[in-house]
Amino acid sequence: MEVIDRVSANRHYSFFLLLLLAASSAMSLASAKTHHHGFIVQATKVKRLCKTHNSITVNGMFPGPTLEVNNGDTLPKRETPIILGEWWDANPIDVIREATRTGAAPNISNAYTINGEPGDLYNCSSKDTTIVPINSGETNLLRVINAALNQPLFFTIANHKFTVVGADASYLKPFTTSVIMLGPGQTTDVLISGDQLPGRYYMAARAYQSAQNAPFDNTTTTAILEYKSVVCPAKCTKKPLMPPLPFYNDTATVTAFSRSFRSPRKVEVPTDIDENLFFTIGLGLNNCVWLMHCHLDVHIAWGLAMAFLVEDGVGKLQSVEPPPADLPIC
């Protein structure tokens, strides 16, 4: 009888534990929240290079507000977007329209920017230079984005190494470098460690001249990587340490950087195929492939890539006339 009572008690105890577990799970699900965010995208007056222009902001900020997700996430200590851009003392829409009208490259920008600010090396810009904080000993993730209109850019930080872990939304086999290069629209994810003496270090970006004899903006934009342990009054008198930057035409550095890209794991590709196809693409070889050149996007906007396929009708009046005898042949 005593054994039966013990078994019955154990069953009641187990049932109570299951009930408690189910209740806690339900409470966990009930505590989940739906977050709503409002974004106001508008033109905001900002002062750059001693002049006031309108700039597009999100909730009055550029970059816009950071959305933090905590449940289940595993990140580096801190994640910071680094947006490299260009600045014109003009309406950027007018710059685009002029380039589209002429078919030439956009007018040379007056400055480059890091997170919307030109930095200390430009007129009327020191007060608002972007500051990126870091703590000694921590590892931070920088998501570097080249938002420039038409210019590849070098990017580096004084006395700090980058561990490149991703590019264009794809993971990479990590590698270490002191400088990265991004084409317009490209992104690169890098880790940096707070392993230097507490201080203030310049982040810097400037042009990579990928085309010989083409005019470009040869200025340098800066931001400041600042260790939190550094006590800095409202106006710091000591300049941050400036990093060495590659020469504008340092293709060897660009090549070494791009050749370091590797997949984090072996990529399995199909080996059993039904048919072999061989494609060739011409580049400026004759009049038939003239579209394949550096600024084809401008010509596409003009509609010069259109081709019309016209079928003949049933009679002569509904048929396309033959081409003239002097029409160039491909």
Backbone bond lengths (Angstrom), bond angles and torsions (degrees), N, CA, C in turn:
res aa  C-N    CA-C-N  psi(-1)  N-CA   C-N-CA  omega(-1)  CA-C   N-CA-C  phi
1 M - - - 1.459 - - 1.522 110.54 -
2 E 1.337 114.13 -40.28 1.465 119.01 -179.57 1.517 110.80 -65.62
3 V 1.351 117.45 -38.48 1.464 121.75 179.21 1.520 110.20 -63.83
4 I 1.335 117.61 -42.87 1.463 122.06 179.49 1.515 110.31 -61.60
5 D 1.343 117.67 -41.73 1.469 121.83 179.12 1.534 110.54 -62.58
6 R 1.361 116.55 -40.68 1.470 119.58 179.68 1.529 110.81 -64.58
7 V 1.356 116.09 -43.16 1.462 119.72 178.91 1.514 110.61 -61.62
8 S 1.327 115.91 -42.85 1.462 120.47 179.56 1.521 110.67 -63.50
9 A 1.340 116.51 -39.88 1.462 120.33 179.18 1.527 110.83 -65.07
10 N 1.358 116.38 -42.21 1.464 119.80 179.14 1.529 111.43 -62.23
11 R 1.369 114.94 -39.01 1.455 118.67 178.83 1.528 110.71 -64.17
12 H 1.325 116.54 -43.12 1.470 120.36 178.34 1.534 110.16 -62.56
13 Y 1.344 117.50 -38.79 1.462 122.52 -179.12 1.537 110.10 -66.79
14 S 1.347 116.22 -43.32 1.463 120.41 178.47 1.523 111.33 -63.60
15 F 1.337 114.51 -42.15 1.464 118.76 178.27 1.533 110.74 -62.25
16 F 1.348 115.46 -38.96 1.466 119.52 178.88 1.534 111.19 -63.79
17 L 1.361 116.29 -39.32 1.472 119.71 178.50 1.524 110.85 -64.99
18 L 1.351 116.35 -43.62 1.458 119.37 178.21 1.518 111.53 -61.74
19 L 1.328 115.80 -40.94 1.464 120.54 178.94 1.528 110.47 -63.49
20 L 1.337 116.23 -41.50 1.468 121.03 179.69 1.533 110.69 -65.33
21 L 1.356 115.79 -40.61 1.467 120.15 179.21 1.524 110.82 -64.83
22 A 1.327 116.31 -42.62 1.461 120.01 179.20 1.518 110.88 -64.31
23 A 1.340 115.87 -39.66 1.460 119.77 179.96 1.521 111.00 -65.45
24 S 1.361 116.04 -41.17 1.472 119.12 -179.75 1.525 110.86 -67.07
25 S 1.346 117.09 -36.54 1.456 120.07 177.52 1.520 110.64 -65.02
26 A 1.329 115.66 -41.97 1.459 119.60 178.91 1.515 110.93 -63.54
27 M 1.363 116.03 -39.37 1.460 120.01 178.82 1.518 109.95 -65.77
28 S 1.351 116.43 -36.99 1.463 120.19 178.92 1.517 110.96 -64.01
29 L 1.354 116.06 -42.74 1.455 119.63 178.49 1.516 110.88 -67.81
30 A 1.341 115.89 -36.74 1.451 119.67 -178.97 1.518 111.79 -67.64
31 S 1.373 116.68 -27.19 1.461 119.66 -177.31 1.521 112.30 -81.57
32 A 1.357 118.08 -8.99 1.462 120.41 178.16 1.516 109.30 -64.76
33 K 1.347 115.57 141.68 1.457 120.42 -175.57 1.522 110.45 -120.73
34 T 1.309 114.84 147.24 1.456 121.22 171.02 1.513 108.32 -97.24
35 H 1.316 116.37 119.72 1.462 120.70 -177.25 1.524 109.84 -97.09
36 H 1.306 115.27 135.70 1.459 121.73 177.86 1.525 108.57 -115.56
37 H 1.319 115.87 131.91 1.458 121.01 -179.78 1.517 109.22 -122.55
38 G 1.310 115.35 137.17 1.453 120.86 175.89 1.522 110.62 -106.23
39 F 1.330 116.90 132.99 1.455 120.85 -179.91 1.525 109.16 -122.55
40 I 1.306 115.24 124.83 1.460 121.65 176.75 1.525 107.89 -108.28
41 V 1.323 116.37 108.75 1.460 122.09 178.80 1.525 107.60 -98.85
42 Q 1.314 115.28 119.71 1.465 118.44 -175.37 1.522 110.57 -154.40
43 A 1.321 115.14 164.80 1.457 121.33 174.46 1.528 108.50 -82.37
44 T 1.320 115.63 128.56 1.463 121.94 -179.16 1.519 108.93 -123.92
45 K 1.319 117.13 136.57 1.459 120.59 179.41 1.527 109.72 -72.89
46 V 1.324 116.28 126.29 1.459 122.26 177.93 1.518 108.51 -132.29
47 K 1.330 115.34 153.98 1.464 120.54 179.60 1.515 109.02 -107.97
48 R 1.324 115.88 120.25 1.454 122.39 177.55 1.526 108.32 -135.28
49 L 1.320 116.74 138.60 1.461 122.36 176.69 1.530 111.18 53.25
50 C 1.340 114.99 39.86 1.470 123.47 175.19 1.527 113.54 74.07
51 K 1.334 118.48 4.41 1.457 120.98 179.95 1.523 110.26 -127.00
52 T 1.335 115.75 153.98 1.462 121.51 -178.32 1.527 110.16 -102.51
53 H 1.327 115.94 129.20 1.471 122.69 177.66 1.523 108.50 -136.45
54 N 1.323 115.21 168.84 1.459 120.64 172.37 1.524 109.58 -88.35
55 S 1.328 116.02 138.67 1.458 121.79 175.87 1.522 108.34 -132.49
56 I 1.328 117.06 143.49 1.460 121.20 179.81 1.522 109.22 -75.43
57 T 1.324 117.63 126.48 1.466 122.89 179.55 1.521 109.82 -127.48
58 V 1.326 115.82 158.96 1.462 122.90 173.85 1.514 107.28 -114.41
59 N 1.324 116.18 117.33 1.474 122.13 -174.97 1.525 111.09 54.12
60 G 1.330 115.79 37.19 1.453 120.86 177.31 1.503 115.12 77.44
61 M 1.340 118.32 8.81 1.460 121.43 -175.79 1.519 110.10 -127.57
62 F 1.336 114.75 153.62 1.467 122.06 169.27 1.522 107.84 -143.08
63 P 1.349 119.43 119.25 1.471 126.31 -5.71 1.530 111.26 -61.00
64 G 1.319 116.25 167.52 1.455 121.28 -178.24 1.514 112.39 -70.65
65 P 1.347 117.39 -177.76 1.461 121.34 -177.32 1.521 112.40 -63.03
66 T 1.325 115.94 147.97 1.461 122.06 179.25 1.519 110.07 -87.79
67 L 1.328 116.95 130.95 1.458 121.87 175.53 1.519 108.43 -99.13
68 E 1.322 117.13 122.33 1.461 122.24 -177.30 1.518 110.60 -103.90
69 V 1.324 116.47 129.87 1.464 122.87 176.42 1.518 107.34 -119.33
70 N 1.315 118.55 122.21 1.456 121.64 -170.96 1.519 114.30 -108.99
71 N 1.330 118.89 -36.89 1.455 121.22 -170.72 1.525 111.26 -67.75
72 G 1.334 115.91 111.94 1.452 120.54 175.69 1.503 115.30 83.35
73 D 1.321 118.48 -3.67 1.461 120.66 -178.53 1.521 111.32 -78.64
74 T 1.314 116.63 147.27 1.463 121.84 172.00 1.526 107.59 -127.93
75 L 1.300 118.30 111.16 1.460 123.41 -177.05 1.571 107.86 -129.67
76 P 1.296 109.26 168.94 1.450 117.71 160.80 1.523 110.10 -62.32
77 K 1.291 109.86 167.20 1.477 114.79 -174.69 1.519 113.17 -54.27
78 R 1.326 116.89 -40.37 1.461 120.31 -176.55 1.523 109.03 -144.20
79 E 1.327 116.65 145.62 1.454 121.54 179.47 1.522 108.82 -124.33
80 T 1.336 116.97 125.83 1.460 121.27 -174.79 1.520 110.29 -131.12
81 P 1.325 118.53 125.78 1.471 119.73 172.77 1.520 110.10 -77.72
82 I 1.308 116.50 135.02 1.463 122.46 175.27 1.530 106.51 -118.52
83 I 1.321 116.54 105.56 1.460 121.71 -175.72 1.521 108.83 -103.13
84 L 1.326 115.78 113.62 1.458 121.85 176.89 1.527 108.44 -90.07
85 G 1.321 115.79 130.00 1.457 119.30 -176.34 1.513 112.47 -141.85
86 E 1.330 114.91 -176.67 1.463 122.17 177.36 1.527 109.24 -123.47
87 W 1.338 114.79 154.99 1.465 120.08 -179.89 1.520 109.57 -133.60
88 W 1.323 114.87 131.32 1.463 121.27 176.04 1.524 109.34 -115.60
89 D 1.331 116.77 142.21 1.455 120.48 169.08 1.522 108.58 -80.61
90 A 1.315 114.98 55.45 1.464 122.31 -177.20 1.523 107.54 -164.28
91 N 1.312 115.98 169.27 1.454 121.54 174.39 1.526 108.18 -72.57
92 P 1.345 119.31 118.00 1.470 119.86 -177.07 1.520 113.57 -60.34
93 I 1.339 117.49 -27.49 1.467 119.67 177.06 1.524 109.82 -65.60
94 D 1.335 116.35 -37.63 1.463 119.59 176.60 1.526 111.00 -65.63
95 V 1.335 117.00 -34.84 1.464 120.93 177.83 1.524 110.24 -62.58
96 I 1.325 116.51 -44.74 1.466 121.08 179.40 1.526 110.59 -65.50
97 R 1.316 116.81 -43.65 1.474 119.70 -178.48 1.523 111.11 -63.75
98 E 1.326 116.70 -38.68 1.460 119.33 179.24 1.526 111.03 -65.71
99 A 1.342 116.72 -41.30 1.458 120.13 178.07 1.524 111.36 -64.48
100 T 1.327 116.57 -39.74 1.462 120.46 178.59 1.528 110.87 -67.16
101 R 1.326 116.67 -37.13 1.469 120.73 -178.54 1.524 111.47 -68.40
102 T 1.324 116.69 -41.34 1.463 120.18 -174.96 1.519 113.42 -90.45
103 G 1.345 116.67 -21.58 1.461 119.59 -174.74 1.502 113.22 79.42
104 A 1.329 117.74 3.91 1.459 122.28 179.57 1.520 110.26 -94.42
105 A 1.333 116.41 176.17 1.456 121.13 176.44 1.527 109.66 -67.77
106 P 1.330 118.65 155.69 1.468 120.21 176.73 1.523 111.26 -59.18
107 N 1.318 115.75 152.71 1.460 119.91 176.30 1.519 110.40 -55.13
108 I 1.324 117.20 147.22 1.463 121.72 -178.76 1.519 109.64 -62.50
109 S 1.328 116.47 134.13 1.464 120.83 -179.54 1.522 110.73 -70.67
110 N 1.329 115.57 159.72 1.463 121.10 177.83 1.523 112.40 -86.94
111 A 1.313 117.08 -17.74 1.468 119.99 -179.64 1.522 108.97 -165.01
112 Y 1.341 114.60 158.36 1.456 121.22 165.08 1.528 107.90 -100.67
113 T 1.314 116.86 161.64 1.461 120.49 -177.78 1.525 110.76 -135.94
114 I 1.324 115.42 154.42 1.460 123.12 169.41 1.518 106.88 -121.11
115 N 1.312 115.99 116.28 1.463 123.04 -174.53 1.529 111.53 51.94
116 G 1.333 114.62 42.27 1.454 120.66 173.39 1.500 116.34 86.06
117 E 1.339 118.28 -4.15 1.464 121.74 -177.98 1.520 110.62 -116.63
118 P 1.348 117.91 133.35 1.465 120.09 -179.92 1.523 113.93 -67.95
119 G 1.328 117.83 -37.74 1.460 119.76 178.17 1.515 113.72 103.87
120 D 1.332 115.15 -179.17 1.457 122.58 -168.23 1.520 115.05 -65.13
121 L 1.309 119.04 -22.25 1.459 120.73 -172.08 1.528 112.98 -86.03
122 Y 1.318 118.00 0.13 1.470 122.19 178.67 1.524 109.88 -110.46
123 N 1.321 115.58 158.85 1.462 121.08 177.98 1.526 111.02 -65.03
124 C 1.337 115.43 142.88 1.472 122.81 173.57 1.525 112.85 56.28
125 S 1.330 118.54 32.99 1.462 120.47 -173.04 1.523 114.53 -126.94
126 S 1.325 118.59 -12.01 1.465 120.20 -172.85 1.522 112.81 -64.40
127 K 1.314 117.20 -35.41 1.467 120.45 -173.46 1.522 112.14 -62.10
128 D 1.331 117.39 -32.93 1.463 120.84 -174.03 1.526 113.53 -109.51
129 T 1.333 117.40 19.01 1.462 120.28 179.26 1.531 110.58 -55.80
130 T 1.331 116.57 134.48 1.466 121.29 -179.89 1.520 110.73 -63.61
131 I 1.336 116.86 133.68 1.471 122.83 177.31 1.522 108.53 -118.16
132 V 1.321 116.24 126.20 1.468 122.92 178.17 1.522 107.91 -109.67
133 P 1.339 119.07 117.85 1.471 121.05 -176.93 1.522 112.36 -82.85
134 I 1.336 114.97 153.99 1.461 121.65 174.74 1.520 108.15 -152.85
135 N 1.321 117.39 148.56 1.463 122.77 175.07 1.518 109.76 -103.00
136 S 1.305 116.68 148.21 1.460 120.75 175.87 1.523 109.91 -59.78
137 G 1.330 116.30 132.13 1.455 121.90 175.85 1.506 115.61 87.54
138 E 1.337 119.28 -9.13 1.458 119.42 -178.26 1.523 110.99 -95.59
139 T 1.324 115.03 160.62 1.454 122.09 177.19 1.523 108.99 -110.95
140 N 1.315 116.21 127.65 1.464 121.66 -178.20 1.527 110.24 -116.25
141 L 1.312 115.14 149.08 1.459 122.05 176.20 1.522 109.25 -102.62
142 L 1.324 116.53 124.86 1.462 122.21 174.13 1.525 108.72 -108.53
143 R 1.304 115.98 125.41 1.464 120.76 174.75 1.525 106.86 -101.44
144 V 1.331 115.96 99.88 1.456 122.00 -173.77 1.529 109.19 -91.19
145 I 1.333 115.98 128.49 1.462 122.37 -175.88 1.522 108.14 -126.96
146 N 1.311 117.16 127.30 1.458 120.67 173.38 1.523 108.31 -92.04
147 A 1.335 115.09 99.80 1.463 121.05 178.94 1.518 111.48 -99.13
148 A 1.339 117.19 15.09 1.465 120.43 176.16 1.520 109.95 -65.28
149 L 1.317 115.69 155.07 1.462 119.73 -174.93 1.514 112.74 -71.71
150 N 1.340 116.29 -45.06 1.462 117.85 -169.67 1.523 112.53 -149.17
151 Q 1.351 117.70 24.35 1.454 118.92 -169.81 1.531 112.25 -133.01
152 P 1.337 119.46 120.84 1.468 120.99 169.39 1.524 109.29 -65.31
153 L 1.340 117.00 146.38 1.461 120.70 -174.49 1.521 111.37 -135.20
154 F 1.344 115.63 139.23 1.457 121.96 167.05 1.528 108.57 -83.93
155 F 1.350 116.14 150.38 1.466 120.81 176.41 1.519 109.10 -144.04
156 T 1.335 116.58 134.77 1.464 120.97 -178.76 1.523 109.80 -153.68
157 I 1.339 116.36 166.28 1.466 122.92 176.85 1.521 108.05 -131.34
158 A 1.308 116.68 134.32 1.457 121.57 -177.39 1.528 111.05 -58.60
159 N 1.338 116.43 129.55 1.474 124.40 173.18 1.529 114.68 63.24
160 H 1.314 118.83 12.83 1.461 121.67 -179.32 1.529 110.22 -124.21
161 K 1.309 115.38 143.12 1.455 122.63 176.86 1.531 109.63 -99.33
162 F 1.327 114.64 150.29 1.458 121.24 173.36 1.520 109.27 -101.75
163 T 1.338 116.15 138.45 1.453 121.30 164.32 1.517 107.09 -105.96
164 V 1.322 116.67 106.46 1.462 121.82 -176.47 1.526 108.53 -77.91
165 V 1.339 116.89 124.42 1.465 121.12 -176.47 1.524 113.20 -122.36
166 G 1.336 117.34 -8.91 1.460 118.74 -179.33 1.515 110.91 -165.80
167 A 1.321 115.63 158.93 1.461 121.84 176.68 1.520 108.89 -154.35
168 D 1.318 115.72 133.27 1.465 121.45 176.65 1.526 112.06 50.45
169 A 1.328 115.04 49.24 1.471 123.28 174.76 1.520 113.62 65.92
170 S 1.338 117.33 22.82 1.465 121.03 176.19 1.524 109.24 -128.41
171 Y 1.335 115.99 139.41 1.463 119.87 176.35 1.519 110.53 -71.49
172 L 1.326 115.93 148.38 1.454 122.33 177.37 1.516 110.28 -124.14
173 K 1.333 116.21 158.46 1.447 119.80 168.36 1.521 107.11 -67.38
174 P 1.341 119.35 119.83 1.466 121.10 -172.62 1.527 112.71 -58.28
175 F 1.326 115.23 139.27 1.463 121.40 172.87 1.528 108.70 -144.07
176 T 1.312 115.91 159.21 1.464 121.96 -174.12 1.520 110.44 -107.45
177 T 1.327 115.85 139.55 1.458 121.69 178.57 1.519 108.43 -154.68
178 S 1.325 115.94 160.18 1.470 120.03 177.86 1.520 112.18 -98.18
179 V 1.330 117.20 -11.78 1.464 120.63 -179.18 1.522 108.89 -148.02
180 I 1.328 115.78 145.04 1.454 121.15 175.86 1.525 108.58 -122.98
181 M 1.329 116.55 159.33 1.458 122.28 176.77 1.518 108.52 -130.80
182 L 1.329 115.47 131.76 1.451 120.76 -179.30 1.519 109.70 -125.99
183 G 1.340 116.09 133.47 1.445 120.54 171.50 1.518 110.13 -79.03
184 P 1.329 118.32 167.22 1.463 120.37 178.62 1.524 111.40 -57.23
185 G 1.317 116.03 129.11 1.461 121.41 179.60 1.509 114.96 86.69
186 Q 1.323 118.55 -6.01 1.462 120.72 -179.11 1.531 111.15 -86.21
187 T 1.333 115.27 155.48 1.464 121.75 176.63 1.523 109.34 -128.31
188 T 1.325 116.12 149.16 1.462 122.04 176.55 1.521 108.50 -141.36
189 D 1.338 116.42 130.08 1.464 121.85 178.13 1.519 109.03 -100.17
190 V 1.336 116.86 125.17 1.462 121.46 -178.30 1.518 110.31 -131.42
191 L 1.323 115.12 148.40 1.464 121.81 172.36 1.518 108.92 -102.29
192 I 1.333 116.08 138.16 1.458 120.73 172.61 1.524 108.39 -126.02
193 S 1.320 116.32 147.64 1.461 121.81 -179.83 1.517 109.96 -111.59
194 G 1.319 115.27 141.49 1.462 120.77 176.15 1.517 109.60 -82.41
195 D 1.332 116.19 67.33 1.460 121.20 -172.80 1.531 112.75 -110.65
196 Q 1.342 116.49 13.90 1.453 120.06 178.77 1.529 110.67 -106.51
197 L 1.326 116.26 169.79 1.452 119.86 176.55 1.523 109.32 -59.31
198 P 1.327 118.35 136.07 1.460 119.86 179.08 1.524 110.77 -52.68
199 G 1.286 116.09 129.07 1.452 120.60 -177.31 1.512 110.13 -179.93
200 R 1.329 115.38 -160.68 1.462 122.16 -179.68 1.525 107.69 -124.47
201 Y 1.341 115.44 127.40 1.460 121.55 -173.91 1.528 108.85 -127.48
202 Y 1.320 115.16 134.54 1.459 119.06 178.80 1.527 111.35 -73.57
203 M 1.343 114.84 133.80 1.456 122.36 158.43 1.527 105.81 -90.50
204 A 1.309 118.09 139.65 1.465 119.57 -176.97 1.516 110.77 -142.40
205 A 1.327 114.82 146.49 1.469 121.26 176.66 1.519 108.76 -140.73
206 R 1.316 115.05 140.63 1.464 120.23 173.53 1.522 109.09 -153.55
207 A 1.335 115.51 174.99 1.454 121.42 -167.63 1.520 112.39 -73.00
208 Y 1.333 114.14 146.59 1.457 121.88 162.48 1.520 106.43 -104.15
209 Q 1.330 116.53 117.20 1.456 121.52 -177.71 1.523 109.01 -83.69
210 S 1.306 115.98 95.46 1.459 120.53 -174.80 1.526 112.69 -85.34
211 A 1.325 117.71 -12.19 1.467 121.39 179.90 1.525 109.27 -123.43
212 Q 1.317 117.10 123.65 1.451 121.01 -178.66 1.526 111.16 -65.84
213 N 1.344 114.12 141.05 1.465 123.06 175.24 1.521 113.80 66.25
214 A 1.325 118.21 6.67 1.463 120.33 176.06 1.524 108.90 -87.44
215 P 1.332 118.80 132.92 1.472 120.17 179.98 1.524 110.85 -66.94
216 F 1.331 116.83 148.08 1.458 120.97 179.43 1.522 109.25 -156.42
217 D 1.317 116.17 164.51 1.459 122.85 177.40 1.530 108.00 -78.52
218 N 1.333 117.25 114.88 1.467 120.47 -175.67 1.531 112.70 -100.24
219 T 1.336 117.14 23.76 1.457 120.44 178.23 1.525 110.70 -87.59
220 T 1.331 116.48 172.83 1.467 122.28 -177.40 1.523 109.77 -127.68
221 T 1.326 116.56 128.94 1.457 121.43 175.86 1.525 110.11 -98.15
222 T 1.331 116.29 148.95 1.464 120.55 -178.41 1.522 111.62 -135.43
223 A 1.309 115.04 151.95 1.464 124.39 165.34 1.523 105.45 -131.84
224 I 1.326 117.45 178.36 1.467 120.39 -175.89 1.525 109.95 -126.19
225 L 1.331 116.27 123.43 1.460 122.20 169.13 1.523 106.79 -86.90
226 E 1.325 116.75 115.59 1.467 120.86 -171.77 1.530 110.44 -120.79
227 Y 1.332 115.45 122.61 1.462 119.92 175.57 1.521 109.10 -71.25
228 K 1.333 116.11 133.86 1.468 120.45 -174.53 1.518 113.03 -64.82
229 S 1.337 116.81 -24.35 1.457 119.74 -178.94 1.525 112.68 -75.79
230 V 1.340 116.62 -8.14 1.462 120.10 -179.86 1.518 109.02 -80.94
231 V 1.328 115.83 124.47 1.455 121.35 177.39 1.522 107.73 -87.57
232 C 1.332 115.62 112.73 1.463 120.11 -176.29 1.519 108.84 -124.62
233 P 1.322 118.52 121.16 1.465 120.45 177.81 1.520 110.77 -66.68
234 A 1.316 115.60 -179.62 1.458 120.00 -176.39 1.521 112.05 -56.87
235 K 1.329 116.73 -35.26 1.461 121.17 177.88 1.517 109.18 -123.72
236 C 1.328 116.14 103.18 1.458 120.35 178.72 1.529 108.91 -75.87
237 T 1.308 116.04 129.51 1.463 119.62 -178.48 1.525 111.88 -88.23
238 K 1.332 117.82 -27.85 1.452 120.88 -178.24 1.525 109.98 -87.23
239 K 1.342 115.32 126.08 1.454 120.11 -179.97 1.522 111.12 -70.05
240 P 1.337 118.14 145.20 1.469 120.06 173.98 1.522 110.50 -64.11
241 L 1.327 115.51 161.63 1.454 121.35 178.53 1.524 109.43 -72.15
242 M 1.335 116.58 130.56 1.467 121.99 -178.02 1.525 110.45 -93.07
243 P 1.334 118.65 133.00 1.477 120.47 179.60 1.524 110.87 -82.86
244 P 1.328 117.56 153.49 1.470 119.60 169.78 1.526 109.09 -72.61
245 L 1.313 115.68 140.90 1.466 121.11 179.45 1.528 109.84 -116.65
246 P 1.321 118.16 148.25 1.468 119.58 176.74 1.529 110.76 -61.96
247 F 1.338 116.07 155.99 1.450 119.32 172.11 1.524 108.99 -62.22
248 Y 1.332 115.63 157.16 1.455 120.24 -175.89 1.523 112.76 -58.09
249 N 1.328 116.58 -32.82 1.461 120.01 -176.99 1.524 112.74 -107.59
250 D 1.335 117.37 30.00 1.463 121.88 -176.50 1.531 110.45 -78.91
251 T 1.323 115.06 76.86 1.460 120.51 -179.21 1.525 111.78 -68.04
252 A 1.346 117.38 -29.30 1.467 120.02 179.70 1.528 110.84 -61.63
253 T 1.333 117.36 -41.06 1.469 120.56 177.81 1.521 110.75 -65.04
254 V 1.333 116.68 -41.60 1.463 120.93 179.44 1.529 110.58 -63.32
255 T 1.326 116.23 -42.83 1.464 120.66 -179.47 1.520 111.25 -64.57
256 A 1.336 116.30 -43.94 1.464 119.91 179.37 1.524 110.92 -62.40
257 F 1.323 116.45 -38.53 1.462 120.54 179.21 1.528 111.08 -66.53
258 S 1.320 117.14 -49.61 1.466 120.28 -176.33 1.527 111.96 -66.71
259 R 1.341 117.58 -31.80 1.462 120.16 179.55 1.529 112.83 -75.62
260 S 1.313 117.17 -8.18 1.471 120.44 177.76 1.520 112.61 -82.96
261 F 1.334 117.60 -8.40 1.453 121.09 -178.63 1.529 110.13 -71.60
262 R 1.319 114.59 124.61 1.460 121.51 178.22 1.530 109.40 -139.31
263 S 1.316 115.99 149.71 1.457 120.20 174.01 1.522 109.42 -69.60
264 P 1.335 118.43 144.82 1.469 119.94 179.32 1.529 113.66 -67.40
265 R 1.309 117.62 -14.68 1.466 120.97 179.28 1.534 108.49 -150.04
266 K 1.310 114.50 165.99 1.459 119.32 179.82 1.520 110.30 -62.67
267 V 1.300 115.76 132.31 1.458 121.26 -179.24 1.526 109.06 -93.32
268 E 1.315 115.41 121.55 1.457 120.80 178.77 1.531 109.23 -86.10
269 V 1.319 115.76 121.98 1.463 120.30 178.23 1.517 109.01 -117.45
270 P 1.332 117.54 152.21 1.470 119.63 -179.55 1.524 110.81 -62.95
271 T 1.304 116.22 134.70 1.470 121.20 176.91 1.526 112.39 -110.52
272 D 1.323 116.42 -18.02 1.462 121.19 179.01 1.522 107.50 -99.46
273 I 1.334 116.83 101.10 1.456 121.07 -175.45 1.525 110.15 -117.38
274 D 1.320 115.10 155.91 1.459 121.27 -176.59 1.527 112.81 -89.37
275 E 1.326 117.08 -32.77 1.455 119.29 -174.75 1.523 109.63 -153.11
276 N 1.322 116.60 137.03 1.458 122.15 176.42 1.528 109.75 -87.96
277 L 1.334 115.86 132.45 1.453 121.71 177.23 1.523 108.67 -121.92
278 F 1.318 116.41 138.97 1.466 121.15 179.68 1.521 108.38 -125.60
279 F 1.344 116.36 121.55 1.452 121.15 -177.83 1.522 109.46 -114.66
280 T 1.316 117.17 144.17 1.467 122.46 170.92 1.522 108.07 -125.08
281 I 1.314 115.76 142.77 1.466 121.47 177.80 1.513 107.45 -123.28
282 G 1.320 117.23 123.72 1.462 121.34 178.99 1.514 110.78 -87.75
283 L 1.321 116.47 152.25 1.457 122.23 179.10 1.526 108.39 -131.28
284 G 1.329 116.33 99.33 1.447 120.92 176.50 1.520 114.00 63.35
285 L 1.325 118.13 28.59 1.457 120.01 -176.73 1.521 112.36 -81.58
286 N 1.339 116.89 -32.73 1.470 121.08 177.76 1.512 108.50 -156.25
287 N 1.308 115.26 -175.72 1.469 119.40 -174.14 1.519 113.63 -67.28
288 C 1.324 117.59 -13.84 1.464 119.68 -174.21 1.528 112.74 -85.73
289 V 1.335 118.88 -15.35 1.468 120.12 -179.14 1.523 111.77 -121.83
290 W 1.311 116.16 28.49 1.468 119.53 -177.01 1.526 112.23 -61.98
291 L 1.350 117.82 -23.89 1.464 119.60 -176.98 1.523 112.61 -66.37
292 M 1.335 117.84 -25.96 1.457 120.93 -174.68 1.531 110.03 -79.56
293 H 1.329 116.33 79.83 1.456 120.48 177.65 1.515 109.09 -147.35
294 C 1.344 116.58 179.82 1.463 121.64 -164.63 1.526 113.68 -61.99
295 H 1.339 118.12 -36.26 1.469 119.11 -176.32 1.526 111.44 -111.66
296 L 1.330 114.75 41.40 1.465 118.86 179.74 1.526 111.77 -62.26
297 D 1.355 116.95 -25.87 1.466 119.48 -179.61 1.528 111.13 -61.99
298 V 1.338 116.83 -33.73 1.463 120.23 177.50 1.526 110.04 -66.69
299 H 1.324 117.24 -44.10 1.463 120.20 -178.82 1.526 111.05 -69.24
300 I 1.312 116.83 -33.03 1.469 118.97 176.45 1.519 110.22 -62.96
301 A 1.354 116.28 -39.80 1.469 120.48 178.38 1.522 111.33 -62.16
302 W 1.340 117.43 -28.97 1.464 121.39 176.49 1.523 112.45 -79.29
303 G 1.312 117.99 -10.36 1.447 120.88 -177.89 1.515 113.98 86.29
304 L 1.356 117.46 14.10 1.452 120.01 -176.02 1.527 113.25 -80.15
305 A 1.320 117.55 0.02 1.459 119.97 176.80 1.528 111.50 -98.34
306 M 1.321 116.55 4.26 1.463 119.60 -177.41 1.531 110.89 -75.78
307 A 1.303 115.82 144.99 1.461 122.68 174.91 1.526 107.84 -132.00
308 F 1.320 116.83 135.73 1.457 121.64 -179.02 1.529 109.84 -107.47
309 L 1.300 116.33 126.86 1.462 122.17 174.66 1.522 108.00 -104.63
310 V 1.318 115.63 113.92 1.466 120.79 -175.68 1.528 108.75 -118.09
311 E 1.302 116.28 122.63 1.461 120.78 178.21 1.531 110.52 -93.62
312 D 1.324 116.24 143.59 1.462 120.87 177.87 1.519 110.92 -69.17
313 G 1.338 114.17 149.41 1.452 119.70 175.47 1.518 111.19 -86.77
314 V 1.349 115.47 -157.75 1.459 119.33 -174.79 1.516 112.83 -84.35
315 G 1.332 116.83 -21.97 1.461 118.91 -177.57 1.510 112.00 -127.89
316 K 1.365 115.83 -179.79 1.463 120.75 -177.02 1.519 111.58 -64.84
317 L 1.320 116.09 -37.78 1.457 119.16 -178.88 1.530 112.16 -71.28
318 Q 1.297 116.92 -18.66 1.470 120.60 177.53 1.523 111.87 -102.45
319 S 1.339 117.62 18.77 1.462 121.46 -177.61 1.528 109.98 -118.45
320 V 1.334 115.81 152.62 1.460 121.82 178.59 1.520 108.77 -78.95
321 E 1.316 116.08 133.51 1.451 119.92 179.13 1.532 110.96 -68.61
322 P 1.315 117.83 151.36 1.476 119.53 179.10 1.516 111.07 -65.23
323 P 1.336 117.51 155.02 1.466 120.26 -178.82 1.522 110.80 -67.40
324 P 1.330 117.11 155.23 1.466 120.16 178.48 1.527 110.31 -65.24
325 A 1.328 115.22 159.52 1.466 120.03 -175.01 1.514 112.50 -67.24
326 D 1.346 116.82 -26.01 1.468 119.20 -176.54 1.523 113.11 -95.69
327 L 1.332 118.35 14.55 1.458 120.93 178.53 1.532 109.66 -68.32
328 P 1.361 118.37 128.17 1.480 119.72 178.97 1.517 111.73 -58.49
329 I 1.321 115.37 140.36 1.472 121.16 -178.72 1.527 108.66 -102.00
330 C 1.330 116.11 137.29 1.460 120.72 179.46 1.532 109.98 -68.02
